[in-house]
Structures are given as structure tokens and as C-alpha cells.
Amino acid sequence: MDKVSDTPRTDAFISKFHGARVLSSGSRHRTDVELHDFARQLERELAEQKEQFRVLEDDLLVLGDERNAAVKDAERYRWLRLQSWFCSPLAVVTKPIEAIKLGYDCPSHGRLDALIDDSMREMK
């Protein structure tokens, strides 16, 4: 039998395919049943690898979205840190219950994000 092994990957495939055992006929050739079983095994392994790849792709998309959100939050925080109470459209106040009087707007969560984003755009 000719050996067609010019790379480690090919050698590994041939070793897996032929194995070290000799069939009862004394031949190293595989039977059709053995070839079929081996092909099915390769199909299962390929399907498993495809599924693992799909899961990794999904994870990567989620991580990308989380990274983008974290970058945006960092930009907002850095912008907010630069604001002064006497000349900025927005400032941070300590002890808000004592410092803020009724009728003043104290945005938080999504409203605060939107206000910061609008203010950042206006100052550019």
C-alpha cells in the first residue's frame, strides 16, 4: 500500500483510519462497514465542532455588545468627571436629599445616560 503522508495531520489521519491492527484476513485494508462507521464518527465529530463554534460565535457577539456598552459608560463617566457645578449643564451633588430642593430635576438611569449623551454632543 502506498503511504500518502507528507504532513503530521495526514499521518494522524492515516493512523486513526488504519490503526495498528491487522484484520483477520491479514490485510490492513478496512472493510466497507468499518469505513462507514469511521465516516459516521467523523461526521459526529464535525457536528460537535460546528456546535462548539456556533456557541463561541454567540458568546463573542455577546462579549462584543458588553464591551461596547462598557466603553460608552466609560466615556460618560470621564465626561461627567470633567463637569463643574458652576459652569456645566450637569454636575454631581453629594447628599442630594439635603442639597436638592423640590422642583429640581435629578435624572438617573436611562434618563441620565441620555442627558449626558446629549450634553456630550452639544459640547463637541
Backbone as CSV, one residue per row, in Angstrom:
resi,resn,N_x,N_y,N_z,CA_x,CA_y,CA_z,C_x,C_y,C_z
1,MET,0.851,-1.182,0.000,0.000,0.000,0.000,0.890,1.235,0.000
2,ASP,0.574,2.205,-0.846,1.340,3.454,-0.891,1.016,4.294,0.320
3,LYS,2.021,4.918,0.877,1.817,5.795,2.029,1.745,7.234,1.516
4,VAL,0.633,7.930,1.821,0.430,9.295,1.364,0.488,10.207,2.575
5,SER,1.624,10.257,3.228,1.712,11.061,4.438,2.859,12.044,4.311
6,ASP,2.489,13.290,4.054,3.524,14.299,3.930,3.405,15.375,5.001
7,THR,2.410,15.258,5.842,2.258,16.217,6.936,1.870,15.472,8.201
8,PRO,2.121,16.060,9.386,1.694,15.401,10.639,0.188,15.176,10.674
9,ARG,-0.584,16.114,10.094,-2.041,15.971,10.104,-2.455,14.753,9.273
10,THR,-1.813,14.590,8.109,-2.115,13.440,7.267,-1.703,12.153,7.978
11,ASP,-0.531,12.161,8.619,-0.078,10.986,9.369,-1.080,10.607,10.448
12,ALA,-1.580,11.616,11.169,-2.547,11.348,12.238,-3.828,10.764,11.672
13,PHE,-4.280,11.311,10.546,-5.499,10.797,9.936,-5.317,9.355,9.497
14,ILE,-4.196,9.069,8.848,-3.942,7.712,8.368,-3.847,6.746,9.548
15,SER,-3.178,7.164,10.639,-3.073,6.293,11.813,-4.448,6.024,12.402
16,LYS,-5.283,7.060,12.452,-6.619,6.889,13.010,-7.450,6.003,12.091
17,PHE,-7.286,6.211,10.801,-8.068,5.475,9.826,-7.654,4.008,9.768
18,HIS,-6.363,3.755,9.665,-5.880,2.384,9.526,-5.650,1.717,10.866
19,GLY,-5.246,2.475,11.854,-4.966,1.879,13.144,-3.768,0.952,13.072
20,ALA,-3.492,0.332,14.177,-2.316,-0.527,14.224,-2.684,-1.987,14.003
21,ARG,-3.967,-2.311,14.059,-4.331,-3.724,13.987,-4.414,-4.206,12.544
22,VAL,-4.263,-5.461,12.407,-4.374,-6.115,11.106,-5.668,-6.915,11.135
23,LEU,-6.429,-6.857,10.077,-7.689,-7.593,10.024,-7.425,-9.105,9.959
24,SER,-8.473,-9.870,10.230,-8.312,-11.325,10.265,-7.817,-11.879,8.930
25,SER,-8.099,-11.148,7.880,-7.651,-11.611,6.558,-6.157,-11.370,6.365
26,GLY,-5.537,-10.694,7.329,-4.127,-10.385,7.203,-3.901,-9.061,6.480
27,SER,-4.978,-8.435,6.073,-4.879,-7.180,5.327,-5.042,-5.996,6.277
28,ARG,-4.425,-4.882,5.932,-4.615,-3.657,6.711,-5.739,-2.826,6.116
29,HIS,-6.362,-3.267,5.050,-7.460,-2.531,4.424,-8.720,-2.665,5.269
30,ARG,-9.471,-1.599,5.337,-10.719,-1.602,6.105,-11.862,-2.166,5.266
31,THR,-12.808,-2.749,5.962,-13.999,-3.225,5.278,-14.942,-2.066,5.057
32,ASP,-15.953,-2.275,4.218,-16.939,-1.228,3.958,-17.649,-0.819,5.245
33,VAL,-17.953,-1.779,6.105,-18.624,-1.478,7.376,-17.724,-0.599,8.243
34,GLU,-16.454,-0.960,8.310,-15.521,-0.169,9.108,-15.368,1.233,8.536
35,LEU,-15.308,1.341,7.218,-15.216,2.654,6.582,-16.464,3.483,6.857
36,HIS,-17.626,2.841,6.773,-18.881,3.527,7.054,-18.913,4.010,8.507
37,ASP,-18.533,3.139,9.434,-18.506,3.518,10.853,-17.543,4.679,11.093
38,PHE,-16.392,4.616,10.444,-15.404,5.682,10.603,-15.930,7.008,10.036
39,ALA,-16.591,6.948,8.875,-17.177,8.156,8.278,-18.243,8.743,9.193
40,ARG,-19.077,7.895,9.791,-20.119,8.373,10.722,-19.481,9.031,11.954
41,GLN,-18.392,8.418,12.436,-17.678,9.000,13.581,-17.140,10.387,13.220
42,LEU,-16.563,10.509,12.037,-16.058,11.816,11.595,-17.194,12.830,11.451
43,GLU,-18.340,12.393,10.951,-19.497,13.286,10.822,-19.956,13.771,12.192
44,ARG,-19.979,12.856,13.177,-20.378,13.258,14.538,-19.392,14.264,15.121
45,GLU,-18.099,13.986,14.940,-17.081,14.904,15.456,-17.190,16.278,14.785
46,LEU,-17.451,16.285,13.484,-17.608,17.552,12.763,-18.831,18.307,13.271
47,ALA,-19.927,17.601,13.500,-21.137,18.240,14.020,-20.881,18.840,15.405
48,GLU,-20.154,18.117,16.244,-19.812,18.635,17.576,-18.955,19.891,17.473
49,GLN,-17.988,19.865,16.570,-17.111,21.026,16.389,-17.900,22.221,15.866
50,LYS,-18.834,21.979,14.948,-19.668,23.065,14.419,-20.515,23.672,15.531
51,GLU,-21.060,22.834,16.390,-21.878,23.334,17.504,-21.028,24.151,18.470
52,GLN,-19.836,23.648,18.782,-18.940,24.409,19.667,-18.577,25.743,19.036
53,PHE,-18.354,25.764,17.743,-18.035,27.003,17.038,-19.212,27.967,17.099
54,ARG,-20.447,27.451,16.905,-21.642,28.292,16.960,-21.804,28.927,18.348
55,VAL,-21.567,28.135,19.383,-21.653,28.645,20.757,-20.602,29.734,20.979
56,LEU,-19.391,29.501,20.497,-18.335,30.505,20.637,-18.674,31.785,19.876
57,GLU,-19.272,31.637,18.691,-19.696,32.819,17.923,-20.726,33.630,18.709
58,ASP,-21.705,32.935,19.286,-22.728,33.608,20.088,-22.101,34.322,21.280
59,ASP,-21.189,33.635,21.970,-20.503,34.239,23.113,-19.724,35.475,22.690
60,LEU,-19.089,35.391,21.541,-18.300,36.520,21.034,-19.192,37.721,20.734
61,LEU,-20.360,37.484,20.175,-21.292,38.582,19.900,-21.752,39.241,21.196
62,VAL,-22.056,38.439,22.195,-22.476,38.981,23.496,-21.341,39.788,24.122
63,LEU,-20.135,39.234,24.089,-18.988,39.956,24.652,-18.730,41.262,23.907
64,GLY,-18.920,41.262,22.606,-18.754,42.496,21.831,-19.753,43.550,22.243
65,ASP,-21.017,43.140,22.432,-22.049,44.085,22.877,-21.737,44.614,24.274
66,GLU,-21.301,43.720,25.171,-20.961,44.141,26.531,-19.768,45.095,26.519
67,ARG,-18.794,44.825,25.683,-17.625,45.704,25.567,-18.041,47.087,25.075
68,ASN,-18.893,47.131,24.051,-19.343,48.422,23.520,-20.097,49.225,24.575
69,ALA,-20.931,48.549,25.359,-21.666,49.232,26.424,-20.706,49.750,27.492
70,ALA,-19.697,48.960,27.834,-18.719,49.384,28.845,-17.898,50.583,28.354
71,VAL,-17.545,50.594,27.080,-16.797,51.736,26.518,-17.656,52.993,26.581
72,LYS,-18.925,52.875,26.221,-19.837,54.037,26.262,-19.991,54.540,27.698
73,ASP,-20.157,53.622,28.650,-20.269,54.026,30.057,-18.990,54.727,30.533
74,ALA,-17.849,54.235,30.106,-16.571,54.856,30.496,-16.463,56.265,29.918
75,GLU,-16.905,56.436,28.668,-16.883,57.772,28.059,-17.772,58.734,28.851
76,ARG,-18.960,58.252,29.219,-19.877,59.092,30.002,-19.250,59.464,31.345
77,TYR,-18.670,58.492,32.023,-18.080,58.744,33.332,-16.953,59.762,33.235
78,ARG,-16.076,59.581,32.248,-14.963,60.538,32.086,-15.494,61.935,31.784
79,TRP,-16.537,62.033,30.958,-17.126,63.334,30.657,-17.716,63.946,31.932
80,LEU,-18.465,63.150,32.690,-19.110,63.643,33.910,-18.082,64.123,34.927
81,ARG,-16.961,63.440,35.015,-15.899,63.850,35.955,-15.351,65.235,35.635
82,LEU,-15.402,65.622,34.380,-14.851,66.927,33.969,-15.822,68.089,34.199
83,GLN,-17.055,67.799,34.589,-18.058,68.850,34.742,-17.912,69.565,36.093
84,SER,-18.157,70.851,36.073,-18.089,71.671,37.288,-19.479,72.182,37.636
85,TRP,-19.755,72.377,38.890,-21.081,72.796,39.318,-21.420,74.208,38.847
86,PHE,-20.415,75.063,38.630,-20.689,76.472,38.326,-20.783,76.795,36.831
87,CYS,-20.349,75.891,35.936,-20.389,76.263,34.523,-20.787,75.113,33.598
88,SER,-21.270,74.032,34.117,-21.603,72.863,33.293,-23.102,72.612,33.304
89,PRO,-23.604,71.967,32.238,-25.036,71.669,32.183,-25.460,70.596,33.177
90,LEU,-24.486,69.907,33.744,-24.774,68.786,34.627,-23.627,68.650,35.615
91,ALA,-23.936,68.328,36.859,-22.899,68.125,37.870,-23.384,67.091,38.880
92,VAL,-22.456,66.533,39.613,-22.771,65.547,40.644,-22.885,66.279,41.973
93,VAL,-23.890,65.891,42.763,-24.118,66.516,44.065,-24.056,65.447,45.145
94,THR,-23.319,65.721,46.214,-23.330,64.807,47.357,-24.508,65.170,48.257
95,LYS,-24.959,64.222,49.019,-26.102,64.403,49.919,-27.271,65.075,49.195
96,PRO,-27.790,64.454,48.155,-28.836,65.079,47.348,-30.121,65.396,48.129
97,ILE,-30.434,64.596,49.128,-31.663,64.866,49.890,-31.561,66.214,50.598
98,GLU,-30.378,66.524,51.070,-30.177,67.807,51.743,-29.924,68.940,50.744
99,ALA,-29.249,68.647,49.637,-28.799,69.697,48.729,-29.823,70.091,47.671
100,ILE,-30.671,69.183,47.243,-31.598,69.452,46.143,-32.953,69.877,46.701
101,LYS,-33.467,70.932,46.134,-34.781,71.437,46.561,-35.867,70.878,45.641
102,LEU,-37.086,70.870,46.115,-38.209,70.388,45.311,-38.294,71.174,44.008
103,GLY,-38.660,70.470,42.952,-38.804,71.114,41.655,-37.578,70.969,40.764
104,TYR,-36.452,70.540,41.320,-35.251,70.340,40.505,-35.285,68.944,39.879
105,ASP,-34.697,68.848,38.709,-34.656,67.561,38.003,-33.376,66.826,38.385
106,CYS,-33.525,65.596,38.833,-32.373,64.752,39.185,-32.463,63.464,38.382
107,PRO,-32.020,63.501,37.128,-32.148,62.310,36.280,-31.241,61.172,36.753
108,SER,-31.698,59.957,36.492,-30.886,58.775,36.803,-31.161,57.708,35.748
109,HIS,-30.377,56.669,35.799,-30.505,55.522,34.893,-30.492,55.964,33.424
110,GLY,-31.466,55.512,32.639,-31.508,55.812,31.207,-31.641,57.292,30.909
111,ARG,-32.392,58.007,31.749,-32.536,59.453,31.538,-31.206,60.165,31.728
112,LEU,-30.434,59.733,32.726,-29.120,60.331,32.954,-28.190,60.036,31.776
113,ASP,-28.206,58.795,31.285,-27.391,58.454,30.116,-27.751,59.347,28.930
114,ALA,-29.040,59.500,28.666,-29.483,60.322,27.534,-29.065,61.778,27.711
115,LEU,-29.188,62.304,28.925,-28.797,63.688,29.196,-27.297,63.877,28.999
116,ILE,-26.509,62.957,29.486,-25.058,63.029,29.293,-24.711,62.944,27.809
117,ASP,-25.334,61.983,27.097,-25.060,61.838,25.665,-25.406,63.111,24.907
118,ASP,-26.558,63.710,25.202,-26.949,64.970,24.542,-25.962,66.080,24.867
119,SER,-25.587,66.182,26.121,-24.638,67.232,26.530,-23.274,67.030,25.886
120,MET,-22.840,65.785,25.771,-21.551,65.499,25.142,-21.584,65.916,23.669
121,ARG,-22.703,65.629,22.981,-22.827,66.011,21.577,-22.824,67.522,21.405
122,GLU,-23.513,68.234,22.284,-23.588,69.691,22.206,-22.232,70.342,22.427
123,MET,-21.387,69.741,23.249,-20.092,70.350,23.563,-19.032,70.035,22.527
124,LYS,-19.318,69.153,21.583,-18.311,68.815,20.560,-18.237,69.881,19.503
